Amino acid sequence: MKQTFGRSRFPGWFRMGAIMQLAVMAAAWLLLTSCSFVQSREVTISPASASEKERYYQDESFSREGLSFESENFLRGNMEQVDYEKNPVEALHKLNEYYAISDDPKYLRIAADLCRWVALDSGDMEFAIRGHLSALYYTREVFAAWPDHDTTFSNFASFRMMQIYNDSCRGIFSYLKEHKLLANNSFSLLDLEDRRYFFEKPFYHLSVPDDTVEDFSLCSDYSVKALMQKNRQPGVGVPLVGFLAPQDTHKILKSPRGLTIPVTLIVELNGNDSDDMEVRLDYLDTSLEETAPAELAFLAEENVPLALDFSTPLACFLNSLPDRNLISVMLESDHQEENSGLFLIEPYQPDKIPVVFIHGLMSSPNTHGCR
Protein backbone atom coordinates (compact mmCIF):
# COMPACT_ATOMS: atom_id res chain seq x y z
CA MET A 1 0.00 0.00 0.00
CA LYS A 2 1.46 3.39 -1.11
CA GLN A 3 1.63 6.04 1.60
CA THR A 4 2.31 9.77 1.02
CA PHE A 5 3.26 12.42 3.54
CA GLY A 6 3.00 16.27 3.52
CA ARG A 7 0.37 16.49 0.82
CA SER A 8 -2.76 18.59 1.45
CA ARG A 9 -6.14 17.00 1.15
CA PHE A 10 -7.54 20.24 -0.40
CA PRO A 11 -7.27 21.03 -4.10
CA GLY A 12 -5.11 23.99 -5.27
CA TRP A 13 -7.98 26.29 -6.16
CA PHE A 14 -9.38 25.97 -2.64
CA ARG A 15 -6.05 26.80 -1.05
CA MET A 16 -5.72 29.87 -3.27
CA GLY A 17 -9.24 31.04 -2.37
CA ALA A 18 -8.51 30.72 1.34
CA ILE A 19 -5.31 32.75 0.95
CA MET A 20 -7.18 35.43 -0.96
CA GLN A 21 -9.85 35.61 1.73
CA LEU A 22 -7.23 36.03 4.43
CA ALA A 23 -5.51 38.73 2.38
CA VAL A 24 -8.78 40.61 1.87
CA MET A 25 -9.60 40.37 5.58
CA ALA A 26 -6.15 41.67 6.52
CA ALA A 27 -6.42 44.55 4.04
CA ALA A 28 -9.87 45.44 5.33
CA TRP A 29 -8.57 45.45 8.88
CA LEU A 30 -5.68 47.75 7.99
CA LEU A 31 -8.03 50.01 6.04
CA LEU A 32 -10.55 50.32 8.84
CA THR A 33 -7.92 50.92 11.51
CA SER A 34 -6.16 53.66 9.57
CA CYS A 35 -8.80 55.53 7.56
CA SER A 36 -10.01 58.88 8.83
CA PHE A 37 -13.72 58.11 8.55
CA VAL A 38 -13.47 55.75 11.53
CA GLN A 39 -11.33 58.13 13.57
CA SER A 40 -12.98 59.90 16.52
CA ARG A 41 -11.58 63.34 15.69
CA GLU A 42 -13.56 65.11 12.98
CA VAL A 43 -12.98 68.81 13.71
CA THR A 44 -9.45 70.11 13.20
CA ILE A 45 -7.77 73.48 13.59
CA SER A 46 -4.56 74.92 12.20
CA PRO A 47 -2.81 78.32 12.37
CA ALA A 48 -4.65 80.79 10.16
CA SER A 49 -2.86 82.48 7.30
CA ALA A 50 -2.74 86.27 7.00
CA SER A 51 -5.56 86.24 4.45
CA GLU A 52 -7.68 83.93 6.65
CA LYS A 53 -7.21 86.28 9.62
CA GLU A 54 -8.50 89.18 7.54
CA ARG A 55 -11.44 87.14 6.20
CA TYR A 56 -12.45 86.38 9.79
CA TYR A 57 -13.31 90.05 10.27
CA GLN A 58 -14.74 90.73 6.83
CA ASP A 59 -18.29 89.97 7.97
CA GLU A 60 -18.00 92.88 10.38
CA SER A 61 -16.98 95.58 7.91
CA PHE A 62 -17.84 97.15 4.60
CA SER A 63 -14.20 97.75 3.69
CA ARG A 64 -11.21 96.96 5.85
CA GLU A 65 -8.49 98.43 3.63
CA GLY A 66 -7.37 102.04 3.94
CA LEU A 67 -9.39 105.04 5.00
CA SER A 68 -13.11 105.55 4.63
CA PHE A 69 -14.30 107.71 1.74
CA GLU A 70 -15.22 110.47 4.18
CA SER A 71 -11.74 110.54 5.70
CA GLU A 72 -9.80 110.22 2.47
CA ASN A 73 -11.81 112.89 0.67
CA PHE A 74 -11.38 115.36 3.51
CA LEU A 75 -7.68 114.71 4.10
CA ARG A 76 -6.87 115.01 0.40
CA GLY A 77 -9.22 117.87 -0.41
CA ASN A 78 -9.25 120.10 2.68
CA MET A 79 -5.78 119.62 4.15
CA GLU A 80 -3.53 120.10 1.16
CA GLN A 81 -0.96 121.89 3.31
CA VAL A 82 -0.51 118.77 5.48
CA ASP A 83 0.81 115.46 4.13
CA TYR A 84 -1.09 113.05 6.39
CA GLU A 85 0.82 110.05 5.04
CA LYS A 86 4.23 111.47 6.01
CA ASN A 87 3.18 113.47 9.05
CA PRO A 88 0.00 112.02 10.60
CA VAL A 89 0.63 113.76 13.94
CA GLU A 90 0.45 117.18 12.30
CA ALA A 91 -2.76 116.11 10.57
CA LEU A 92 -4.22 115.10 13.95
CA HIS A 93 -3.36 118.50 15.41
CA LYS A 94 -5.10 120.17 12.49
CA LEU A 95 -8.20 118.01 12.91
CA ASN A 96 -8.36 118.93 16.60
CA GLU A 97 -8.24 122.60 15.64
CA TYR A 98 -11.16 122.12 13.25
CA TYR A 99 -13.12 120.32 15.96
CA ALA A 100 -12.41 123.05 18.54
CA ILE A 101 -13.82 125.64 16.12
CA SER A 102 -16.85 123.75 14.78
CA ASP A 103 -17.63 121.18 17.51
CA ASP A 104 -18.45 118.75 14.68
CA PRO A 105 -17.78 115.07 15.60
CA LYS A 106 -16.90 114.45 11.95
CA TYR A 107 -13.35 115.63 12.65
CA LEU A 108 -13.01 113.18 15.54
CA ARG A 109 -14.22 110.37 13.28
CA ILE A 110 -11.61 111.28 10.67
CA ALA A 111 -8.93 111.42 13.39
CA ALA A 112 -9.89 107.94 14.63
CA ASP A 113 -9.86 106.59 11.06
CA LEU A 114 -6.45 108.16 10.41
CA CYS A 115 -4.98 106.61 13.58
CA ARG A 116 -6.32 103.19 12.61
CA TRP A 117 -4.81 103.52 9.14
CA VAL A 118 -1.43 104.54 10.62
CA ALA A 119 -1.44 101.53 12.98
CA LEU A 120 -2.43 98.95 10.36
CA ASP A 121 -0.10 100.38 7.71
CA SER A 122 2.97 100.46 9.95
CA GLY A 123 5.39 97.54 9.91
CA ASP A 124 6.87 98.65 13.24
CA MET A 125 4.95 97.16 16.17
CA GLU A 126 6.24 99.85 18.55
CA PHE A 127 4.86 102.61 16.31
CA ALA A 128 1.69 100.68 15.51
CA ILE A 129 0.71 100.40 19.18
CA ARG A 130 0.83 104.21 19.42
CA GLY A 131 -1.62 104.38 16.52
CA HIS A 132 -3.94 101.82 18.14
CA LEU A 133 -3.98 103.76 21.43
CA SER A 134 -4.74 107.01 19.59
CA ALA A 135 -7.55 105.31 17.66
CA LEU A 136 -8.96 104.00 20.94
CA TYR A 137 -8.90 107.52 22.36
CA TYR A 138 -10.64 109.11 19.37
CA THR A 139 -13.36 106.46 19.14
CA ARG A 140 -14.19 107.16 22.77
CA GLU A 141 -14.27 110.89 22.02
CA VAL A 142 -16.60 110.31 19.07
CA PHE A 143 -19.19 108.45 21.16
CA ALA A 144 -18.89 110.99 23.97
CA ALA A 145 -19.47 113.91 21.57
CA TRP A 146 -22.24 112.08 19.73
CA PRO A 147 -24.87 111.49 22.44
CA ASP A 148 -27.72 110.62 20.10
CA HIS A 149 -25.73 108.25 17.91
CA ASP A 150 -27.33 105.20 16.39
CA THR A 151 -25.33 102.15 17.48
CA THR A 152 -27.10 99.75 15.16
CA PHE A 153 -25.33 98.46 12.06
CA SER A 154 -27.64 100.47 9.82
CA ASN A 155 -25.64 103.61 10.62
CA PHE A 156 -22.38 103.46 8.68
CA ALA A 157 -20.58 106.10 10.77
CA SER A 158 -21.42 104.27 14.02
CA PHE A 159 -20.52 100.95 12.43
CA ARG A 160 -17.18 102.36 11.29
CA MET A 161 -16.36 103.56 14.82
CA MET A 162 -17.07 100.12 16.24
CA GLN A 163 -14.83 98.64 13.56
CA ILE A 164 -11.99 101.04 14.44
CA TYR A 165 -12.51 100.32 18.14
CA ASN A 166 -12.29 96.56 17.50
CA ASP A 167 -9.11 96.96 15.47
CA SER A 168 -7.61 98.97 18.33
CA CYS A 169 -8.53 96.30 20.88
CA ARG A 170 -7.06 93.61 18.66
CA GLY A 171 -3.83 95.56 18.13
CA ILE A 172 -3.44 96.34 21.83
CA PHE A 173 -4.07 92.71 22.81
CA SER A 174 -1.57 91.40 20.23
CA TYR A 175 1.10 93.86 21.38
CA LEU A 176 0.65 93.02 25.07
CA LYS A 177 0.67 89.29 24.42
CA GLU A 178 3.79 89.54 22.25
CA HIS A 179 5.56 91.46 25.04
CA LYS A 180 4.13 89.21 27.82
CA LEU A 181 2.31 92.13 29.45
CA LEU A 182 -1.27 90.82 29.56
CA ALA A 183 -1.21 90.13 33.31
CA ASN A 184 1.04 93.11 34.13
CA ASN A 185 -0.43 96.32 35.55
CA SER A 186 2.72 98.34 36.22
CA PHE A 187 3.59 99.79 32.85
CA SER A 188 2.56 102.62 30.55
CA LEU A 189 2.62 103.39 26.83
CA LEU A 190 2.43 106.52 24.68
CA ASP A 191 0.15 107.25 21.73
CA LEU A 192 0.89 109.27 18.58
CA GLU A 193 0.34 112.59 20.38
CA ASP A 194 2.37 111.51 23.44
CA ARG A 195 -0.60 110.95 25.72
CA ARG A 196 0.46 108.43 28.35
CA TYR A 197 -1.68 105.36 29.06
CA PHE A 198 -1.30 103.53 32.38
CA PHE A 199 -2.56 99.94 32.30
CA GLU A 200 -4.59 98.72 35.24
CA LYS A 201 -5.12 95.19 36.47
CA PRO A 202 -7.34 93.26 34.00
CA PHE A 203 -10.99 92.68 34.86
CA TYR A 204 -12.36 89.13 34.52
CA HIS A 205 -16.04 88.25 34.25
CA LEU A 206 -15.70 84.50 33.73
CA SER A 207 -17.55 81.31 34.57
CA VAL A 208 -14.37 79.89 36.12
CA PRO A 209 -11.83 81.23 38.65
CA ASP A 210 -9.43 83.69 37.04
CA ASP A 211 -6.34 81.62 37.87
CA THR A 212 -7.67 78.57 36.00
CA VAL A 213 -7.27 80.31 32.60
CA GLU A 214 -3.81 79.51 31.28
CA ASP A 215 -3.89 81.60 28.14
CA PHE A 216 -6.00 83.74 25.81
CA SER A 217 -5.70 83.72 22.01
CA LEU A 218 -7.46 85.53 19.19
CA CYS A 219 -10.14 83.41 17.52
CA SER A 220 -8.93 84.81 14.19
CA ASP A 221 -5.59 83.04 14.71
CA TYR A 222 -7.21 79.66 13.96
CA SER A 223 -8.52 78.07 10.80
CA VAL A 224 -11.37 75.67 11.66
CA LYS A 225 -12.17 72.67 9.44
CA ALA A 226 -15.15 70.29 9.41
CA LEU A 227 -17.27 72.17 11.96
CA MET A 228 -20.68 71.80 10.38
CA GLN A 229 -22.35 74.77 12.12
CA LYS A 230 -20.69 78.00 13.18
CA ASN A 231 -22.12 80.31 15.81
CA ARG A 232 -20.78 83.87 15.52
CA GLN A 233 -22.15 87.38 15.93
CA PRO A 234 -20.44 90.60 14.84
CA GLY A 235 -20.36 93.46 17.29
CA VAL A 236 -18.19 95.36 19.73
CA GLY A 237 -15.09 93.65 21.10
CA VAL A 238 -12.66 90.98 19.98
CA PRO A 239 -13.53 87.25 20.29
CA LEU A 240 -10.92 85.18 22.14
CA VAL A 241 -10.37 81.56 23.11
CA GLY A 242 -9.74 81.04 26.82
CA PHE A 243 -7.64 77.91 27.45
CA LEU A 244 -8.19 76.35 30.88
CA ALA A 245 -5.79 74.46 33.09
CA PRO A 246 -6.71 70.80 33.80
CA GLN A 247 -9.80 70.72 35.99
CA ASP A 248 -10.45 68.48 38.99
CA THR A 249 -13.03 65.77 38.45
CA HIS A 250 -16.39 66.76 39.93
CA LYS A 251 -17.86 63.62 41.47
CA ILE A 252 -18.93 61.38 38.54
CA LEU A 253 -18.19 64.04 35.92
CA LYS A 254 -14.88 63.71 34.13
CA SER A 255 -13.05 66.80 32.91
CA PRO A 256 -10.79 66.22 29.90
CA ARG A 257 -7.72 68.29 29.19
CA GLY A 258 -8.04 71.19 26.80
CA LEU A 259 -11.32 72.71 28.00
CA THR A 260 -11.96 76.19 26.59
CA ILE A 261 -14.35 79.07 27.18
CA PRO A 262 -15.60 81.70 24.70
CA VAL A 263 -14.38 85.17 25.70
CA THR A 264 -14.82 88.66 24.26
CA LEU A 265 -12.22 91.33 24.96
CA ILE A 266 -13.26 94.91 25.71
CA VAL A 267 -10.72 97.70 26.38
CA GLU A 268 -11.90 100.37 28.82
CA LEU A 269 -10.41 103.87 28.70
CA ASN A 270 -10.72 106.50 31.44
CA GLY A 271 -9.34 110.01 31.79
CA ASN A 272 -9.39 113.17 29.71
CA ASP A 273 -7.02 114.90 27.34
CA SER A 274 -5.27 116.91 30.05
CA ASP A 275 -4.63 113.93 32.34
CA ASP A 276 -2.90 110.60 32.02
CA MET A 277 -5.20 107.92 30.59
CA GLU A 278 -6.09 104.70 32.41
CA VAL A 279 -6.56 101.53 30.36
CA ARG A 280 -8.10 98.25 31.49
CA LEU A 281 -8.60 95.02 29.56
CA ASP A 282 -11.94 93.33 30.34
CA TYR A 283 -12.39 89.64 29.61
CA LEU A 284 -16.07 88.65 29.29
CA ASP A 285 -17.15 85.01 29.28
CA THR A 286 -19.87 85.02 26.63
CA SER A 287 -21.37 81.76 27.91
CA LEU A 288 -22.71 83.65 30.94
CA GLU A 289 -26.22 85.08 30.92
CA GLU A 290 -24.98 88.46 32.18
CA THR A 291 -22.23 88.96 29.63
CA ALA A 292 -21.86 92.72 30.19
CA PRO A 293 -21.86 93.54 33.91
CA ALA A 294 -22.71 96.99 35.22
CA GLU A 295 -19.03 97.87 35.59
CA LEU A 296 -18.66 98.22 31.82
CA ALA A 297 -19.66 101.75 30.97
CA PHE A 298 -18.89 101.31 27.29
CA LEU A 299 -21.70 98.78 26.91
CA ALA A 300 -24.19 100.73 28.99
CA GLU A 301 -25.72 102.19 25.82
CA GLU A 302 -28.65 100.32 24.33
CA ASN A 303 -28.37 98.51 21.00
CA VAL A 304 -24.63 97.86 21.35
CA PRO A 305 -24.18 94.20 20.37
CA LEU A 306 -21.23 92.26 21.73
CA ALA A 307 -19.01 90.34 19.33
CA LEU A 308 -19.45 86.60 19.93
CA ASP A 309 -17.71 83.45 18.69
CA PHE A 310 -18.75 80.15 20.25
CA SER A 311 -17.44 77.99 17.40
CA THR A 312 -13.68 78.55 17.50
CA PRO A 313 -13.29 77.81 21.25
CA LEU A 314 -15.31 74.62 20.77
CA ALA A 315 -13.15 73.61 17.79
CA CYS A 316 -9.98 74.20 19.83
CA PHE A 317 -11.32 71.92 22.55
CA LEU A 318 -12.35 69.17 20.13
CA ASN A 319 -8.99 69.34 18.40
CA SER A 320 -7.23 68.73 21.73
CA LEU A 321 -9.01 65.40 22.33
CA PRO A 322 -7.15 62.17 21.54
CA ASP A 323 -7.78 60.86 18.03
CA ARG A 324 -8.89 57.26 18.63
CA ASN A 325 -9.80 54.64 16.07
CA LEU A 326 -13.46 53.75 16.57
CA ILE A 327 -13.11 50.19 15.21
CA SER A 328 -10.38 49.47 17.76
CA VAL A 329 -12.44 51.06 20.52
CA MET A 330 -15.43 48.87 19.61
CA LEU A 331 -13.46 45.63 19.35
CA GLU A 332 -11.35 46.30 22.44
CA SER A 333 -14.11 47.57 24.70
CA ASP A 334 -12.64 45.79 27.74
CA HIS A 335 -9.70 48.19 27.63
CA GLN A 336 -11.82 51.37 27.45
CA GLU A 337 -13.02 51.55 31.05
CA GLU A 338 -10.98 54.67 31.83
CA ASN A 339 -12.44 56.39 28.76
CA SER A 340 -16.05 55.68 29.66
CA GLY A 341 -18.35 57.85 31.74
CA LEU A 342 -19.78 61.38 31.64
CA PHE A 343 -17.35 63.92 30.19
CA LEU A 344 -17.72 67.70 30.38
CA ILE A 345 -17.38 69.76 27.22
CA GLU A 346 -17.32 73.02 29.16
CA PRO A 347 -16.37 73.96 32.75
CA TYR A 348 -18.76 72.66 35.40
CA GLN A 349 -21.33 75.22 36.57
CA PRO A 350 -23.58 73.95 39.39
CA ASP A 351 -26.37 76.44 38.62
CA LYS A 352 -26.91 75.07 35.10
CA ILE A 353 -29.13 72.18 34.04
CA PRO A 354 -26.98 69.45 32.43
CA VAL A 355 -27.76 68.09 28.98
CA VAL A 356 -26.49 64.57 28.38
CA PHE A 357 -25.66 63.35 24.85
CA ILE A 358 -25.29 59.59 24.32
CA HIS A 359 -23.33 58.31 21.35
CA GLY A 360 -23.51 54.97 19.57
CA LEU A 361 -21.27 51.91 19.68
CA MET A 362 -18.83 52.89 16.94
CA SER A 363 -18.70 56.55 17.88
CA SER A 364 -17.30 58.94 20.50
CA PRO A 365 -18.33 62.09 22.42
CA ASN A 366 -16.60 64.12 19.68
CA THR A 367 -19.51 63.33 17.37
CA HIS A 368 -21.83 65.66 19.27
CA GLY A 369 -19.31 68.49 19.31
CA CYS A 370 -19.02 68.98 15.55
CA ARG A 371 -22.74 68.98 14.79
C-alpha positions as CSV (number, residue, x, y, z in Angstrom):
1,M,0.0,0.0,0.0
2,K,1.5,3.4,-1.1
3,Q,1.6,6.0,1.6
4,T,2.3,9.8,1.0
5,F,3.3,12.4,3.5
6,G,3.0,16.3,3.5
7,R,0.4,16.5,0.8
8,S,-2.8,18.6,1.5
9,R,-6.1,17.0,1.2
10,F,-7.5,20.2,-0.4
11,P,-7.3,21.0,-4.1
12,G,-5.1,24.0,-5.3
13,W,-8.0,26.3,-6.2
14,F,-9.4,26.0,-2.6
15,R,-6.0,26.8,-1.0
16,M,-5.7,29.9,-3.3
17,G,-9.2,31.0,-2.4
18,A,-8.5,30.7,1.3
19,I,-5.3,32.8,1.0
20,M,-7.2,35.4,-1.0
21,Q,-9.9,35.6,1.7
22,L,-7.2,36.0,4.4
23,A,-5.5,38.7,2.4
24,V,-8.8,40.6,1.9
25,M,-9.6,40.4,5.6
26,A,-6.2,41.7,6.5
27,A,-6.4,44.6,4.0
28,A,-9.9,45.4,5.3
29,W,-8.6,45.5,8.9
30,L,-5.7,47.8,8.0
31,L,-8.0,50.0,6.0
32,L,-10.5,50.3,8.8
33,T,-7.9,50.9,11.5
34,S,-6.2,53.7,9.6
35,C,-8.8,55.5,7.6
36,S,-10.0,58.9,8.8
37,F,-13.7,58.1,8.5
38,V,-13.5,55.7,11.5
39,Q,-11.3,58.1,13.6
40,S,-13.0,59.9,16.5
41,R,-11.6,63.3,15.7
42,E,-13.6,65.1,13.0
43,V,-13.0,68.8,13.7
44,T,-9.5,70.1,13.2
45,I,-7.8,73.5,13.6
46,S,-4.6,74.9,12.2
47,P,-2.8,78.3,12.4
48,A,-4.7,80.8,10.2
49,S,-2.9,82.5,7.3
50,A,-2.7,86.3,7.0
51,S,-5.6,86.2,4.5
52,E,-7.7,83.9,6.7
53,K,-7.2,86.3,9.6
54,E,-8.5,89.2,7.5
55,R,-11.4,87.1,6.2
56,Y,-12.4,86.4,9.8
57,Y,-13.3,90.1,10.3
58,Q,-14.7,90.7,6.8
59,D,-18.3,90.0,8.0
60,E,-18.0,92.9,10.4
61,S,-17.0,95.6,7.9
62,F,-17.8,97.2,4.6
63,S,-14.2,97.8,3.7
64,R,-11.2,97.0,5.8
65,E,-8.5,98.4,3.6
66,G,-7.4,102.0,3.9
67,L,-9.4,105.0,5.0
68,S,-13.1,105.5,4.6
69,F,-14.3,107.7,1.7
70,E,-15.2,110.5,4.2
71,S,-11.7,110.5,5.7
72,E,-9.8,110.2,2.5
73,N,-11.8,112.9,0.7
74,F,-11.4,115.4,3.5
75,L,-7.7,114.7,4.1
76,R,-6.9,115.0,0.4
77,G,-9.2,117.9,-0.4
78,N,-9.2,120.1,2.7
79,M,-5.8,119.6,4.2
80,E,-3.5,120.1,1.2
81,Q,-1.0,121.9,3.3
82,V,-0.5,118.8,5.5
83,D,0.8,115.5,4.1
84,Y,-1.1,113.1,6.4
85,E,0.8,110.1,5.0
86,K,4.2,111.5,6.0
87,N,3.2,113.5,9.0
88,P,0.0,112.0,10.6
89,V,0.6,113.8,13.9
90,E,0.4,117.2,12.3
91,A,-2.8,116.1,10.6
92,L,-4.2,115.1,13.9
93,H,-3.4,118.5,15.4
94,K,-5.1,120.2,12.5
95,L,-8.2,118.0,12.9
96,N,-8.4,118.9,16.6
97,E,-8.2,122.6,15.6
98,Y,-11.2,122.1,13.2
99,Y,-13.1,120.3,16.0
100,A,-12.4,123.0,18.5
101,I,-13.8,125.6,16.1
102,S,-16.9,123.7,14.8
103,D,-17.6,121.2,17.5
104,D,-18.4,118.7,14.7
105,P,-17.8,115.1,15.6
106,K,-16.9,114.5,12.0
107,Y,-13.4,115.6,12.7
108,L,-13.0,113.2,15.5
109,R,-14.2,110.4,13.3
110,I,-11.6,111.3,10.7
111,A,-8.9,111.4,13.4
112,A,-9.9,107.9,14.6
113,D,-9.9,106.6,11.1
114,L,-6.5,108.2,10.4
115,C,-5.0,106.6,13.6
116,R,-6.3,103.2,12.6
117,W,-4.8,103.5,9.1
118,V,-1.4,104.5,10.6
119,A,-1.4,101.5,13.0
120,L,-2.4,98.9,10.4
121,D,-0.1,100.4,7.7
122,S,3.0,100.5,10.0
123,G,5.4,97.5,9.9
124,D,6.9,98.7,13.2
125,M,5.0,97.2,16.2
126,E,6.2,99.8,18.6
127,F,4.9,102.6,16.3
128,A,1.7,100.7,15.5
129,I,0.7,100.4,19.2
130,R,0.8,104.2,19.4
131,G,-1.6,104.4,16.5
132,H,-3.9,101.8,18.1
133,L,-4.0,103.8,21.4
134,S,-4.7,107.0,19.6
135,A,-7.5,105.3,17.7
136,L,-9.0,104.0,20.9
137,Y,-8.9,107.5,22.4
138,Y,-10.6,109.1,19.4
139,T,-13.4,106.5,19.1
140,R,-14.2,107.2,22.8
141,E,-14.3,110.9,22.0
142,V,-16.6,110.3,19.1
143,F,-19.2,108.4,21.2
144,A,-18.9,111.0,24.0
145,A,-19.5,113.9,21.6
146,W,-22.2,112.1,19.7
147,P,-24.9,111.5,22.4
148,D,-27.7,110.6,20.1
149,H,-25.7,108.3,17.9
150,D,-27.3,105.2,16.4
151,T,-25.3,102.1,17.5
152,T,-27.1,99.8,15.2
153,F,-25.3,98.5,12.1
154,S,-27.6,100.5,9.8
155,N,-25.6,103.6,10.6
156,F,-22.4,103.5,8.7
157,A,-20.6,106.1,10.8
158,S,-21.4,104.3,14.0
159,F,-20.5,100.9,12.4
160,R,-17.2,102.4,11.3
161,M,-16.4,103.6,14.8
162,M,-17.1,100.1,16.2
163,Q,-14.8,98.6,13.6
164,I,-12.0,101.0,14.4
165,Y,-12.5,100.3,18.1
166,N,-12.3,96.6,17.5
167,D,-9.1,97.0,15.5
168,S,-7.6,99.0,18.3
169,C,-8.5,96.3,20.9
170,R,-7.1,93.6,18.7
171,G,-3.8,95.6,18.1
172,I,-3.4,96.3,21.8
173,F,-4.1,92.7,22.8
174,S,-1.6,91.4,20.2
175,Y,1.1,93.9,21.4
176,L,0.6,93.0,25.1
177,K,0.7,89.3,24.4
178,E,3.8,89.5,22.2
179,H,5.6,91.5,25.0
180,K,4.1,89.2,27.8
181,L,2.3,92.1,29.5
182,L,-1.3,90.8,29.6
183,A,-1.2,90.1,33.3
184,N,1.0,93.1,34.1
185,N,-0.4,96.3,35.5
186,S,2.7,98.3,36.2
187,F,3.6,99.8,32.9
188,S,2.6,102.6,30.6
189,L,2.6,103.4,26.8
190,L,2.4,106.5,24.7
191,D,0.2,107.3,21.7
192,L,0.9,109.3,18.6
193,E,0.3,112.6,20.4
194,D,2.4,111.5,23.4
195,R,-0.6,110.9,25.7
196,R,0.5,108.4,28.4
197,Y,-1.7,105.4,29.1
198,F,-1.3,103.5,32.4
199,F,-2.6,99.9,32.3
200,E,-4.6,98.7,35.2
201,K,-5.1,95.2,36.5
202,P,-7.3,93.3,34.0
203,F,-11.0,92.7,34.9
204,Y,-12.4,89.1,34.5
205,H,-16.0,88.3,34.3
206,L,-15.7,84.5,33.7
207,S,-17.6,81.3,34.6
208,V,-14.4,79.9,36.1
209,P,-11.8,81.2,38.7
210,D,-9.4,83.7,37.0
211,D,-6.3,81.6,37.9
212,T,-7.7,78.6,36.0
213,V,-7.3,80.3,32.6
214,E,-3.8,79.5,31.3
215,D,-3.9,81.6,28.1
216,F,-6.0,83.7,25.8
217,S,-5.7,83.7,22.0
218,L,-7.5,85.5,19.2
219,C,-10.1,83.4,17.5
220,S,-8.9,84.8,14.2
221,D,-5.6,83.0,14.7
222,Y,-7.2,79.7,14.0
223,S,-8.5,78.1,10.8
224,V,-11.4,75.7,11.7
225,K,-12.2,72.7,9.4
226,A,-15.1,70.3,9.4
227,L,-17.3,72.2,12.0
228,M,-20.7,71.8,10.4
229,Q,-22.4,74.8,12.1
230,K,-20.7,78.0,13.2
231,N,-22.1,80.3,15.8
232,R,-20.8,83.9,15.5
233,Q,-22.1,87.4,15.9
234,P,-20.4,90.6,14.8
235,G,-20.4,93.5,17.3
236,V,-18.2,95.4,19.7
237,G,-15.1,93.7,21.1
238,V,-12.7,91.0,20.0
239,P,-13.5,87.2,20.3
240,L,-10.9,85.2,22.1
241,V,-10.4,81.6,23.1
242,G,-9.7,81.0,26.8
243,F,-7.6,77.9,27.5
244,L,-8.2,76.3,30.9
245,A,-5.8,74.5,33.1
246,P,-6.7,70.8,33.8
247,Q,-9.8,70.7,36.0
248,D,-10.4,68.5,39.0
249,T,-13.0,65.8,38.4
250,H,-16.4,66.8,39.9
251,K,-17.9,63.6,41.5
252,I,-18.9,61.4,38.5
253,L,-18.2,64.0,35.9
254,K,-14.9,63.7,34.1
255,S,-13.1,66.8,32.9
256,P,-10.8,66.2,29.9
257,R,-7.7,68.3,29.2
258,G,-8.0,71.2,26.8
259,L,-11.3,72.7,28.0
260,T,-12.0,76.2,26.6
261,I,-14.3,79.1,27.2
262,P,-15.6,81.7,24.7
263,V,-14.4,85.2,25.7
264,T,-14.8,88.7,24.3
265,L,-12.2,91.3,25.0
266,I,-13.3,94.9,25.7
267,V,-10.7,97.7,26.4
268,E,-11.9,100.4,28.8
269,L,-10.4,103.9,28.7
270,N,-10.7,106.5,31.4
271,G,-9.3,110.0,31.8
272,N,-9.4,113.2,29.7
273,D,-7.0,114.9,27.3
274,S,-5.3,116.9,30.0
275,D,-4.6,113.9,32.3
276,D,-2.9,110.6,32.0
277,M,-5.2,107.9,30.6
278,E,-6.1,104.7,32.4
279,V,-6.6,101.5,30.4
280,R,-8.1,98.3,31.5
281,L,-8.6,95.0,29.6
282,D,-11.9,93.3,30.3
283,Y,-12.4,89.6,29.6
284,L,-16.1,88.7,29.3
285,D,-17.2,85.0,29.3
286,T,-19.9,85.0,26.6
287,S,-21.4,81.8,27.9
288,L,-22.7,83.6,30.9
289,E,-26.2,85.1,30.9
290,E,-25.0,88.5,32.2
291,T,-22.2,89.0,29.6
292,A,-21.9,92.7,30.2
293,P,-21.9,93.5,33.9
294,A,-22.7,97.0,35.2
295,E,-19.0,97.9,35.6
296,L,-18.7,98.2,31.8
297,A,-19.7,101.8,31.0
298,F,-18.9,101.3,27.3
299,L,-21.7,98.8,26.9
300,A,-24.2,100.7,29.0
301,E,-25.7,102.2,25.8
302,E,-28.6,100.3,24.3
303,N,-28.4,98.5,21.0
304,V,-24.6,97.9,21.4
305,P,-24.2,94.2,20.4
306,L,-21.2,92.3,21.7
307,A,-19.0,90.3,19.3
308,L,-19.4,86.6,19.9
309,D,-17.7,83.5,18.7
310,F,-18.8,80.1,20.3
311,S,-17.4,78.0,17.4
312,T,-13.7,78.6,17.5
313,P,-13.3,77.8,21.3
314,L,-15.3,74.6,20.8
315,A,-13.2,73.6,17.8
316,C,-10.0,74.2,19.8
317,F,-11.3,71.9,22.5
318,L,-12.4,69.2,20.1
319,N,-9.0,69.3,18.4
320,S,-7.2,68.7,21.7
321,L,-9.0,65.4,22.3
322,P,-7.2,62.2,21.5
323,D,-7.8,60.9,18.0
324,R,-8.9,57.3,18.6
325,N,-9.8,54.6,16.1
326,L,-13.5,53.7,16.6
327,I,-13.1,50.2,15.2
328,S,-10.4,49.5,17.8
329,V,-12.4,51.1,20.5
330,M,-15.4,48.9,19.6
331,L,-13.5,45.6,19.3
332,E,-11.4,46.3,22.4
333,S,-14.1,47.6,24.7
334,D,-12.6,45.8,27.7
335,H,-9.7,48.2,27.6
336,Q,-11.8,51.4,27.4
337,E,-13.0,51.6,31.1
338,E,-11.0,54.7,31.8
339,N,-12.4,56.4,28.8
340,S,-16.1,55.7,29.7
341,G,-18.4,57.9,31.7
342,L,-19.8,61.4,31.6
343,F,-17.3,63.9,30.2
344,L,-17.7,67.7,30.4
345,I,-17.4,69.8,27.2
346,E,-17.3,73.0,29.2
347,P,-16.4,74.0,32.7
348,Y,-18.8,72.7,35.4
349,Q,-21.3,75.2,36.6
350,P,-23.6,73.9,39.4
351,D,-26.4,76.4,38.6
352,K,-26.9,75.1,35.1
353,I,-29.1,72.2,34.0
354,P,-27.0,69.5,32.4
355,V,-27.8,68.1,29.0
356,V,-26.5,64.6,28.4
357,F,-25.7,63.3,24.9
358,I,-25.3,59.6,24.3
359,H,-23.3,58.3,21.3
360,G,-23.5,55.0,19.6
361,L,-21.3,51.9,19.7
362,M,-18.8,52.9,16.9
363,S,-18.7,56.6,17.9
364,S,-17.3,58.9,20.5
365,P,-18.3,62.1,22.4
366,N,-16.6,64.1,19.7
367,T,-19.5,63.3,17.4
368,H,-21.8,65.7,19.3
369,G,-19.3,68.5,19.3
370,C,-19.0,69.0,15.6
371,R,-22.7,69.0,14.8
